[in-house]
Amino acid sequence: MSAQPATFTYDPAHSVQFDVYVPSDLTSSEGEIKSLPLIINWHGGGMVAGGKKDLFFPQYLVDKFNAKGVIYISANHRLLYPSSTADIIEDVHTLFQYISSGSSEFASYLHGIGIRVDTTKIGVSGISGGVYSARAASTLATVLPRPKVSLSLYGMAGNFLLDFWVKPNDPNDYYKALALDHDKLEKLVIENGGAVVSDAPLKIDMQKRQATDEFNRVGFFVDWQHKGILLDYILNEHGLSSKINQFPLIERINHIPENKKHLLLPLDKDTVPTFFIHGTKDLVVPIEESHAAYEELRQLGVQVGKAWVEGADHGLLDPSKPPNRIQGWEEAVDSGINFVIEQFDI
């Protein structure tokens, strides 16, 4: 078990923070400063909710990376609506600038325990909605220092043009585990999303046995899926989903405004090597998301890896025994971690 994390504010203007977990078995000579690789993980929550330490915190990732001598950061970002995906991308840039600065409070903290970040060995990871931030770091040449590798766990951002996102659905078929409080949601809608938020930890509503947060921001995700309008908020272009869903999937990109396409974070040959983990029965984020990104990167000649976990629902859970994870989940995660370590060459 890792020690308690230290918390840092990397964007004081919007009070956006991250937690850092360092390996517990550090050994160094007196006065020696060790350079260690770093993995940055962004939490799930559909981009609209969640936080760096909440109900779905992946302690297993912290422990496994720390055991391999890797510093682990759990990062927040401004949450979608009223903030935008452009704001989330800005947060990714700000975070990378902060962690690579030698004069930050974070750098001073690490120096005090005899370590520094090896900026040539930074990896990124995302869980569910957090994959959008990881993909921004993986694809944008303006994110410096450039990460070496990316790990995607049952993530969004592979293809936001799928029917799953742009056509109406019955949320009862997909999101029985996520709360939709209509009164709280209506209040947020009236307030145009309410205040700018970067931390909305998910917790269990014990009466309903559903995941929620203080303001039921996760209800946005359920509501948008029900209406088929998630893309409208990803691109800040209301009415776009109903406009493009009339076309075949292969043609939809041609109907996205040119000044909005960059927010879909297009892949190219310079995208960093990426490993995908996804359950074949995921009802919250379809495996087609990861399929699309994996195949596109493979065709671009980018090094990729995958672990499709047979029968697993979102979070690699066993649909017949929630909240237990399905058999084979840990082997899939270990494969992804080993892929990251190989890219670090340690």
C-alpha positions as CSV (number, residue, x, y, z in Angstrom):
1,M,0.0,0.0,0.0
2,S,1.4,3.4,-1.0
3,A,1.8,6.2,1.5
4,Q,-0.7,9.1,1.7
5,P,-0.3,11.4,-1.3
6,A,0.9,15.0,-1.3
7,T,-1.4,17.5,-3.0
8,F,-0.4,20.4,-5.3
9,T,-2.3,23.1,-7.0
10,Y,-1.0,23.3,-10.6
11,D,-3.5,26.0,-11.7
12,P,-4.2,28.5,-9.0
13,A,-6.5,30.6,-11.2
14,H,-9.0,27.7,-11.3
15,S,-7.9,25.8,-8.1
16,V,-7.0,22.7,-10.1
17,Q,-5.0,20.1,-8.2
18,F,-3.3,16.8,-8.4
19,D,-2.1,14.2,-5.9
20,V,1.3,12.6,-6.1
21,Y,2.2,9.1,-4.9
22,V,5.9,8.2,-4.7
23,P,7.5,4.8,-4.4
24,S,7.9,3.9,-0.7
25,D,11.1,1.9,-1.0
26,L,13.4,4.7,-2.2
27,T,17.0,4.1,-1.4
28,S,19.7,6.6,-2.3
29,S,23.1,7.8,-1.0
30,E,23.2,11.0,1.1
31,G,22.9,14.0,-1.2
32,E,21.9,11.9,-4.2
33,I,18.9,13.0,-6.3
34,K,17.4,10.1,-8.2
35,S,15.6,10.6,-11.5
36,L,12.4,8.6,-11.7
37,P,9.8,8.0,-14.4
38,L,6.3,9.5,-14.0
39,I,2.8,8.4,-14.9
40,I,0.0,10.9,-15.0
41,N,-3.5,9.5,-14.7
42,W,-6.8,11.3,-15.2
43,H,-9.9,10.0,-13.4
44,G,-13.2,8.8,-14.9
45,G,-16.6,10.5,-14.5
46,G,-17.6,11.0,-18.1
47,M,-15.6,14.3,-18.3
48,V,-18.4,16.0,-16.3
49,A,-17.8,14.5,-12.8
50,G,-15.3,12.5,-10.7
51,G,-12.2,13.5,-8.9
52,K,-8.6,12.6,-8.2
53,K,-9.6,10.5,-5.2
54,D,-13.1,9.2,-5.2
55,L,-15.2,6.0,-5.2
56,F,-13.5,4.6,-8.3
57,F,-9.9,5.5,-7.4
58,P,-7.6,3.0,-9.0
59,Q,-5.4,2.1,-6.0
60,Y,-4.2,-1.0,-7.9
61,L,-2.6,1.3,-10.5
62,V,-0.8,3.3,-7.9
63,D,0.5,0.2,-6.1
64,K,1.7,-1.5,-9.3
65,F,3.4,1.6,-10.8
66,N,5.0,2.6,-7.5
67,A,6.3,-1.0,-7.1
68,K,8.1,-0.5,-10.4
69,G,9.7,2.7,-9.2
70,V,7.4,5.0,-11.1
71,I,6.0,8.3,-9.5
72,Y,2.2,8.3,-9.9
73,I,0.1,11.5,-10.3
74,S,-3.7,11.5,-10.0
75,A,-4.8,14.7,-11.7
76,N,-8.0,16.8,-11.8
77,H,-9.1,18.9,-14.7
78,R,-11.9,21.4,-15.2
79,L,-15.0,19.4,-15.7
80,L,-17.0,19.7,-18.9
81,Y,-19.8,22.3,-18.7
82,P,-19.6,25.1,-17.9
83,S,-16.0,24.5,-18.8
84,S,-15.2,23.2,-22.3
85,T,-13.0,20.7,-23.9
86,A,-10.7,23.6,-24.9
87,D,-10.4,24.3,-21.2
88,I,-9.5,20.7,-20.5
89,I,-6.8,20.8,-23.2
90,E,-5.5,24.0,-21.6
91,D,-5.3,22.2,-18.3
92,V,-3.2,19.4,-19.8
93,H,-0.7,22.0,-21.1
94,T,-0.6,23.8,-17.7
95,L,0.0,20.5,-15.9
96,F,2.9,19.5,-18.1
97,Q,4.5,22.9,-17.7
98,Y,4.1,22.7,-13.9
99,I,5.5,19.2,-13.4
100,S,8.5,20.0,-15.6
101,S,9.3,23.2,-13.8
102,G,12.3,23.1,-11.5
103,S,11.1,25.9,-9.4
104,S,7.6,24.6,-8.5
105,E,6.4,23.6,-5.0
106,F,6.1,20.1,-6.5
107,A,9.8,20.1,-7.6
108,S,10.8,21.3,-4.1
109,Y,8.8,18.5,-2.5
110,L,10.4,15.8,-4.6
111,H,13.9,17.3,-4.0
112,G,13.3,17.1,-0.3
113,I,12.8,13.3,-0.5
114,G,15.8,12.9,-2.9
115,I,14.0,12.5,-6.2
116,R,13.2,14.4,-9.4
117,V,11.0,13.6,-12.4
118,D,12.9,12.2,-15.4
119,T,11.2,14.4,-18.0
120,T,12.3,12.0,-20.8
121,K,10.2,9.2,-19.2
122,I,6.7,10.6,-18.6
123,G,3.7,8.5,-19.4
124,V,0.0,9.3,-19.4
125,S,-3.0,7.3,-18.5
126,G,-6.8,7.8,-18.6
127,I,-9.8,6.0,-17.1
128,S,-13.1,6.3,-19.0
129,G,-13.7,10.0,-19.5
130,G,-10.1,10.7,-18.4
131,V,-8.8,9.3,-21.6
132,Y,-9.7,12.6,-23.3
133,S,-6.9,14.3,-21.3
134,A,-4.5,11.5,-21.9
135,R,-5.3,11.6,-25.7
136,A,-4.6,15.4,-25.7
137,A,-1.2,14.8,-24.2
138,S,-0.6,11.9,-26.6
139,T,-1.5,13.8,-29.8
140,L,-0.7,17.5,-29.3
141,A,2.9,18.5,-30.2
142,T,2.4,21.6,-28.0
143,V,2.2,19.5,-24.8
144,L,5.8,19.6,-23.5
145,P,7.8,17.7,-22.5
146,R,6.4,15.0,-24.8
147,P,5.1,11.9,-23.1
148,K,6.6,8.6,-24.1
149,V,3.5,6.4,-23.8
150,S,-0.2,6.3,-23.1
151,L,-2.4,3.8,-21.4
152,S,-6.2,3.8,-22.1
153,L,-8.5,2.1,-19.7
154,Y,-12.1,1.6,-21.1
155,G,-11.9,5.1,-22.4
156,M,-13.8,7.7,-24.3
157,A,-12.4,9.9,-27.1
158,G,-11.8,7.0,-29.6
159,N,-14.7,8.0,-31.8
160,F,-17.3,10.5,-30.5
161,L,-19.2,10.2,-33.9
162,L,-20.6,6.7,-33.1
163,D,-24.3,6.2,-33.0
164,F,-23.9,5.5,-29.3
165,W,-23.1,9.2,-28.7
166,V,-25.0,11.1,-31.4
167,K,-28.4,9.2,-31.4
168,P,-30.9,9.1,-28.5
169,N,-30.8,6.1,-26.2
170,D,-32.7,4.8,-23.3
171,P,-30.4,5.5,-20.3
172,N,-32.1,2.7,-18.4
173,D,-30.4,0.3,-20.7
174,Y,-26.9,1.7,-20.1
175,Y,-26.6,3.6,-16.9
176,K,-28.5,1.8,-14.1
177,A,-25.5,2.4,-11.9
178,L,-25.4,6.2,-12.4
179,A,-27.8,8.5,-10.6
180,L,-30.0,11.0,-12.5
181,D,-31.5,13.5,-10.1
182,H,-33.8,15.5,-12.3
183,D,-34.3,18.3,-9.8
184,K,-30.5,18.8,-9.3
185,L,-29.9,18.5,-13.0
186,E,-32.6,21.1,-13.8
187,K,-31.0,23.5,-11.4
188,L,-27.6,23.1,-13.1
189,V,-29.1,23.6,-16.5
190,I,-30.8,26.8,-15.4
191,E,-27.4,28.0,-14.1
192,N,-25.7,27.1,-17.4
193,G,-23.7,24.4,-15.7
194,G,-23.2,26.2,-12.5
195,A,-19.8,27.2,-11.1
196,V,-16.5,26.1,-12.7
197,V,-15.7,22.8,-11.0
198,S,-12.6,20.6,-11.2
199,D,-13.4,18.1,-8.4
200,A,-16.7,16.4,-8.0
201,P,-15.9,13.1,-6.3
202,L,-18.2,10.2,-7.1
203,K,-19.8,8.4,-4.1
204,I,-22.5,5.8,-3.6
205,D,-26.1,6.9,-2.9
206,M,-26.8,4.1,-0.4
207,Q,-30.6,4.3,-0.9
208,K,-30.5,4.0,-4.7
209,R,-27.3,2.0,-4.9
210,Q,-26.1,4.3,-7.6
211,A,-23.0,6.4,-8.1
212,T,-23.5,10.2,-7.8
213,D,-21.7,13.4,-6.7
214,E,-22.7,16.3,-4.6
215,F,-24.5,18.2,-7.4
216,N,-25.4,15.2,-9.5
217,R,-23.1,16.4,-12.3
218,V,-22.9,12.8,-13.4
219,G,-26.5,13.3,-14.3
220,F,-25.4,15.4,-17.3
221,F,-23.7,12.3,-18.7
222,V,-26.8,10.2,-18.4
223,D,-29.1,12.9,-19.7
224,W,-26.8,13.7,-22.7
225,Q,-26.6,10.0,-23.6
226,H,-30.4,9.7,-23.3
227,K,-30.8,12.6,-25.8
228,G,-27.8,11.7,-27.9
229,I,-26.1,15.1,-27.6
230,L,-22.8,14.4,-25.9
231,L,-21.0,15.6,-29.1
232,D,-22.7,19.0,-28.8
233,Y,-20.8,19.6,-25.5
234,I,-17.6,18.0,-26.7
235,L,-17.4,20.5,-29.6
236,N,-19.5,23.3,-27.9
237,E,-21.8,23.2,-31.0
238,H,-25.4,22.7,-30.0
239,G,-27.6,20.9,-32.5
240,L,-24.7,19.2,-34.2
241,S,-25.5,15.7,-33.1
242,S,-29.0,15.7,-34.6
243,K,-27.5,17.2,-37.7
244,I,-24.8,14.6,-38.3
245,N,-26.6,11.5,-37.1
246,Q,-28.6,11.5,-40.4
247,F,-25.4,10.5,-42.2
248,P,-23.5,7.2,-42.3
249,L,-20.7,7.0,-39.7
250,I,-17.9,7.2,-42.3
251,E,-19.3,10.5,-43.6
252,R,-19.9,12.3,-40.3
253,I,-16.5,13.8,-40.0
254,N,-17.1,15.7,-43.2
255,H,-20.0,17.6,-41.5
256,I,-18.0,18.7,-38.4
257,P,-17.1,22.4,-38.6
258,E,-13.4,22.8,-39.6
259,N,-12.8,25.1,-36.6
260,K,-14.0,22.3,-34.2
261,K,-12.3,19.2,-35.6
262,H,-9.1,19.8,-33.5
263,L,-11.2,19.2,-30.4
264,L,-11.7,15.6,-31.5
265,L,-7.9,15.2,-31.0
266,P,-7.0,13.6,-34.4
267,L,-4.4,10.8,-34.3
268,D,-1.3,11.0,-36.5
269,K,2.0,9.2,-36.9
270,D,3.5,11.2,-34.1
271,T,0.9,10.0,-31.5
272,V,2.8,8.2,-28.7
273,P,2.7,4.4,-28.4
274,T,-0.6,3.4,-26.7
275,F,-2.0,0.4,-25.0
276,F,-5.8,-0.1,-24.8
277,I,-7.8,-2.1,-22.2
278,H,-11.5,-2.5,-22.6
279,G,-14.3,-4.9,-21.7
280,T,-16.1,-6.6,-24.6
281,K,-19.5,-6.0,-22.8
282,D,-19.0,-2.4,-21.7
283,L,-22.4,-0.7,-21.6
284,V,-21.1,2.8,-20.5
285,V,-18.4,3.3,-23.1
286,P,-18.6,0.9,-26.0
287,I,-15.5,-1.1,-26.9
288,E,-15.8,0.4,-30.4
289,E,-14.2,3.5,-29.0
290,S,-11.0,1.6,-28.3
291,H,-11.3,-0.5,-31.4
292,A,-11.4,2.7,-33.6
293,A,-8.3,4.3,-32.0
294,Y,-6.3,1.1,-31.9
295,E,-6.9,0.3,-35.6
296,E,-6.2,3.9,-36.7
297,L,-2.9,4.0,-34.8
298,R,-1.9,0.6,-36.1
299,Q,-2.5,1.7,-39.7
300,L,-0.5,4.9,-39.0
301,G,2.4,2.7,-37.9
302,V,2.3,3.7,-34.3
303,Q,3.2,1.0,-31.7
304,V,0.1,-0.2,-30.1
305,G,-1.1,-3.0,-27.7
306,K,-4.4,-4.2,-26.5
307,A,-6.2,-6.3,-24.0
308,W,-9.9,-6.9,-24.7
309,V,-11.3,-8.4,-21.5
310,E,-14.0,-10.9,-22.5
311,G,-17.4,-10.4,-20.9
312,A,-16.3,-7.4,-18.9
313,D,-18.6,-4.4,-18.3
314,H,-17.3,-0.8,-17.7
315,G,-14.5,-0.8,-15.1
316,L,-13.7,-4.4,-16.1
317,L,-16.6,-5.4,-13.8
318,D,-18.3,-8.8,-13.9
319,P,-21.9,-8.1,-15.0
320,S,-23.2,-11.1,-13.0
321,K,-21.3,-10.1,-9.8
322,P,-21.1,-6.3,-9.5
323,P,-19.1,-4.6,-8.1
324,N,-16.5,-7.5,-8.5
325,R,-14.1,-7.3,-11.4
326,I,-14.2,-10.1,-13.9
327,Q,-11.7,-12.9,-14.2
328,G,-8.7,-11.8,-16.2
329,W,-8.9,-8.1,-15.4
330,E,-5.6,-8.1,-13.5
331,E,-3.7,-9.8,-16.3
332,A,-5.0,-7.2,-18.7
333,V,-3.9,-4.3,-16.4
334,D,-0.5,-5.9,-15.9
335,S,-0.1,-6.2,-19.7
336,G,-0.8,-2.5,-20.0
337,I,1.6,-1.5,-17.2
338,N,4.4,-3.7,-18.7
339,F,3.8,-1.9,-22.1
340,V,4.4,1.4,-20.3
341,I,7.5,0.2,-18.5
342,E,9.0,-1.1,-21.8
343,Q,8.5,2.3,-23.3
344,F,10.3,3.8,-20.3
345,D,13.2,1.3,-21.0
346,I,13.6,0.6,-17.3
